[in-house]
Amino acid sequence: MKILFLLQEFPYPATNGVRWKAFSLLSGLSQSHTCHVLAFADAEAEGYVQEFQRKFPRISVLGLFRPQPRTKWSPLWGLLKHGIASAAPFESPEFSAALSEALRDTDYDAVHIDMINMSQYGEITGKARTVLSVNDAVSRAYRTMLEPQLSLSDRFTTTLSALAIQLHERRVYPDFEAVHVVSKVDQDYLQTRCLLSNVEQIELSVEPGYLNWNGGDEDPYRLVLPANLSHPIIRRDVQTFIEGAYFPIKQRFSCVRMTILGPGGDTSFSNGTYTSAGIECVGWVDDYRQAIGSAGVAVIPETCGAGTKNRVIQSMALGRAVVLSPESASGVGAQDEHDYLVCRSSEEFIEAFCRLFAAPRFARQLGANARAFIQERHDPKKIISKWEALYRRVSKMKPVACSATRTGPCTQVVNASSQHRHSNL
């Protein structure tokens, strides 16, 4: 098959969940299929294009485009023009022109539009043969952020965003042959709340290196907390866990230590109170697998968001005992008390760690069950097979375009805020 990918972020290096899904799809599909890419990219990502194409010579990067600079008016413009406050930076006449050219030049079997901000390009691709992959039910994710402690203005803004996005989901999603999400929870939400009949659920995959990892013995008393601390609600959830659960655990088990892993950490997580309690905030690391796999327990206390979180399935794939909030577990579909421990309060987090520390055999079995679950549900080969089946189904619809096939890759880097085209990479 010939598949065109329209990406919100160039997928290499795969440093976040949005990039990882696209990267795993492209790396798996390109072994048997022709894949073309049009993507937005920042200056750092542009520097990796040649390395990416050396690794994956069957993937043609047709063009890279700079997002529009964000201004204070960007959310309003995105909301008025596209129904999504975050869509404005990805509106690009240059991208639209390159997309139209690609559709004229190549008769694609399927077009893959990745993430809700890119749904605006469905107006060019049309419904036939087009899959919109949004990962999560985005309006549901916003609804999870509505909490009593939010200020009145924040509650109003979040509610307005949720309603606007739900309207977009109802109005725009039917225009695609299929809409993809990663969890059954989000599929059910879009089918019932947004009355959609074209929603397909395919799980996230994990890198084979996670399932095959064997990095030696772990420290049963070292916790690892992977989190994006730049997100204000996640940051608050981490602080709540530290103050409500970690400090009491540390008082009972003096040898306990914890590594906070991910972007957004600063001096507030490195003050004397935290460091003296054995807490280390390391940000990004070169070997993410080793950082998680060398710990005895992974903890994910987030209370916001939707769908399946990469850091949950990665921790499970590494065979760690995972302790997490109901919101973090909701999109996974594994079994509480068998594959992980779900905790609804600080008291339950404390109880869970006491159980794991008192019964190392139970902790190891929990980790083994977690890895077996991921091997069954998130194995890369199985996930690629599901995507191939979806693309084949949508490819039976009316062609998107029909013309001569492009003879070779033509990589362009374009700044969407100007008409200047840079030289080929």
C-alpha positions, 0 to 999 in steps of 0.5 A: 500500500501507499500511505500518506501521513500528515503529522502535527510533529515530525516523529523523530526523535520520538521524545513524546507520546505524539511522536512515538505513535507516529514513529512506531507506525512508520517504522513498522509499516515501512517494512512492507509499504510505501510511506510518505510524510508531510509534517510540522517540525521545529528547528531541532527536529529538522536537524534529524531528518537525514538521520531518520531517512538513513534509518528508514529509506522507504519513508519519503519526507515530502516536506517539513513546515514550521508551525505559526508562532503562538500569540495571545490571539491564536486560541481565539482564531483557532476556535473561530476558524477551526473549532479548536483553540489549539489548531491555529499554529498548524494552519498553513497555506504552504502545507495545504499546497504541498498536500494538494500536490502530493494527492495529485502526484500519487494515488494513495491507498490511504491518508493518515491524519494525526491528531485533532489539530490536523483535522482541518486538512480533511477539507483537502483530503476528503472523507474517502480513504482518510483516517483521522487518528486523534488518540483520545476523546479530547472533549472527555480529556477536558472534562476530567480537568473540571475539579472543585478546586479550580477557580471560577474563571478556569472552570469556565474556560475548561468547560467552554473548551470541552463544549467547543471540542465536543461540537467539533467532534460531532461536526467534523469527525463524521467527515472521515472514513474512520476516526482512531482512538487508543482505548475502548473507554474513548471509543465508547465515549465518542460513540455515545456522547458524540453519536459517532459510528466510524470510531475505530480502537487500536491500542498503542504499541510499545517498542520491542526493546521494552518487552525484551529488556533485561537490565539486571536487578532492580532496587525494590525500594526505589520508586520512579514517577514518570510525568510531564511536570510542565502540565499544571494539573499533573504537577499538582498531582505529583505534589499531592502524592509526595506530600500525602503519600510519599512522605508518610511512606518514607517515615515508615521505610527510611530506605525508600527513594524516588526519581521523578522522570520527565520534563518540567522539573525545576528547583521546586522539586529539588529543594531541601525538603524533597532532596533530604527525603530521597527525591531526585528530579532528573528530567529527560534521560538518555536511557529511559528504559534503564531509568524505569526498569532499575526501579522496583515500583512505578507510580503514576498518580495523574488525575487528568487526561484520557486514553492510554498513557505511554508511560503506563504501558512502558512501565508495565512492559518493563515488568515493574509493579505499577501503582496508579490512579484510576484516571491513569488506569482507565484507558489501559483495560488491565485488571486491578490487583492482578496487573497493577494496583489502582489507588484512589487516595493518599491512604490507598497509595500508602497501603499499596506500597506497604503491601509491595514492600512487605511481600516482594514476591507479590511485587514481582508477580504483579510486574510479571503479569503486567508484562504479559498483559502488554505482550498480549495487547500492545505487541508492535507486530499485532498493532501494525497488523490492526493498522494494515487491516484498517488501511485496507478497509478504507482503501476500498473507498473512492480514490483520493487522487490518481496520477503518476507516482512521485519518483523520489523524495523531495524534502522541503522545510517551510516556515509557515509564517512566511512564503520563504522555502528553504533549500532541500535537506 
